């Protein structure tokens, strides 16, 4: 809201900025707390690719659910179950190995 209402950025640009900030914070917290590893550019790149993959899966589930006329509640429950699980496994196996 701040980037849109106060600074005047459009929604798309504001979303990219917010996603980028959240991505860096998430990487720092996962590196230091969840997986207890040192920071590295290579790992950050893999983390970013994993986040983009998760976003693509999330969007795919949303489009599929809408095209199959699955209720919003079921779609949300599906994504809230699959995305965190897939994200954790991808991070554990590929990003923070």
C-alpha positions, -999 to +999 in steps of 0.1 A: +000+000+000+028+024+009+045+020-025+012+026-043-005+052-022+024+072-009+052+069-036+028+064-065+042+032-080+018+010-100+006-023-087+029-045-108+061-026-099+051-025-063+045-063-063+079-069-078+096-048-051+076-065-023+084-099-037+121-091-039+122-078-003+103-109+009+127-131-011+158-116+005+143-118+041+131-153+035+166-164+022+184-148+052+160-164+077+161-199+061+199-198+058+205-187+093+176-204+112+159-232+093+189-248+076+219-231+095+241-226+065+264-198+053+251-173+028+262-178-008+253-163-041+249-197-057+225-207-030+206-175-033+202-180-070+188-215-064+165-201-037+152-175-062+146-202-088+128-224-063+106-194-053+098-187-090+090-224-095+067-224-065+050-193-078+044-210-112+030-241-095+007-219-074-005-201-105-009-234-123-031-248-095-052-216-095-058-217-132-065-255-131-089-251-102-107-223-119-110-242-152-123-273-134-147-252-113-132-263-080-144-241-052-121-213-039-120-229-005-107-263-019-082-244-041-069-225-012-067-256+010-048-274-018-023-246-024-018-241+014-010-278+017+011-284-014+031-252-018+047-251+017+055-289+014+069-285-021+089-254-010+104-271+020+114-302+001+129-282-028+148-261-003+160-290+017+170-312-013+183-286-038+188-252-023+203-258+011+219-292+006 
